[in-house]
């Protein structure tokens, strides 16, 4: 059914109602936001910004579900006036854009569809069905509005409108077709048929599939090229290891960072060609700590994305969650919580994320249906490029990864491709040259930095050459460093840097189930050329 209209929105509060000047001077931007949010309740803010739907509804073949409003406004380092009244535009002239999918906690039965509109609309909804010409079932959309004030003389205040629909009770291994719309824009009408998208739920039983991964994408021709190559892999899902769009171009997680919210509009439009059909599973990097939104700079993340809410606290840490697809358990972590290098959010979970991780890894490893555990997060546990390795993630999580025999770890942060040998106890457990096979139960864990998604590339240290498939330049050791608690670089001489490639690239992982399960991990360059590959098996002899 469609969402009820709320009628014409009342005018905004008077401009002189804000924070007293003296009080504002003593508050950070997130603190100001919390003050304003309590003073003007979310119900009033939504009423003054929208005439549209609120919670997500269920539909016939889908079990009913409900969503909570996550959009959180921004605040500046001065008293804020309330947002101006939204521009009113005929709904038939407003085209949705930036569609992106994400799994719920159970990819077999749950999908989350998110999109954006440039203006406030009435009664937004999603149509869904088993055929593109039969989208008779409707789901009301949840609105998460995001206000960003003018943060400098060069930047205007920005109003962004994100819409979300939760689909539960889906059939496993089934292709669904969907369209998004609102009053005046019906995706099922003949003139809108070109806007129909599709997705496929996870199979009921494990079977062969492919997933892709990278970090540090941003907006660029190279980012777009990687997206198109990813689409060609026909992945079941994609993992984005943080630093998503770089609207915050500074990345310190501080109010002094340079920030332009409009970059998100460009990014979501860029990514739509893939993310409208491939679940785009993101986590948070240092450039995703947008200090103008509370809590913890993640209010914008919560407004734009609908991710599984099975972490330790989805409201404060949206980038921490897990899901199972076939015979693979996937865990997303927020490394900002433990980073020594960039400590803006260090310790914000008070150890709760790490405690949750221990329990989650134990549950996944105890599940007989799961062969492999893949963990992804932003800051590198092992890398030799510009940012090198973060001792904070090692101190917090390395012991747990070893204890629960994680099979593959994927990071971003360094804008290169770098892959380690199997590491056990901080040392090389087994060399893993290009094309080799490794067994985590015996050899240790392979760590992959896949940060060449599209942002400006980094380099390796002086005299350190690339070494990849067809261009191998093995080195006995490389001089690098890791970040310490004192936020100082501590020099290392490392022997585990096996493959290095300073080009745009991404990971493609083919997962095989059955009697001989394996992960076939490949790194593909922007040209489509393979620059690395290796296999991960468990409990049998490697090559």
Secondary structure, 3 states (H helix, E strand, C coil): CCCCCCCCCCCCCCCCCCCCHHHHHCCCHHHHHHHHHHHCCHHHHHHHHCCCCCCCCCECCECCCCCCCCCCCECCCCCCCCCCCCCCCCHHHCCCEEEEEEECCECCCCEEEEEEECCCCCCCEEEEECECCECCEEEECEEEEEEECCCECCECCEEEEEEEEEECCCCCCCEEEEEEEECCECCCCHHHHHHCEEEECCCCCCCCEEEEEECCCCCCHHHHHHHHHHHHCCCCEEEECCCCCCCECCCCCCCCCCECCCHHHHHHHHHHHHHCCCEEEECCCHHHCCCCECCCCCHHHHHHCCCCCCCCCCCCCCCCEEEEECCEEEEECCHHHCCCCCCCCCCCCCCHHHHHHHHHHHHHHHCCCCCEEEEECCCCCCCCCCCCEEHHHHHHHHHHHHHCCCCEEEECCCCCEEEECEEECCEEEECCCCCCEEECCCCCEEEEEECCCCCCCCCCCCCCCCEECCECCCCCCEEEEEECCCCCEEEEEECCEEEEECCCEEEEEEEECCCCCEEEEEEEECCCCEEEEEEEECCCCCC
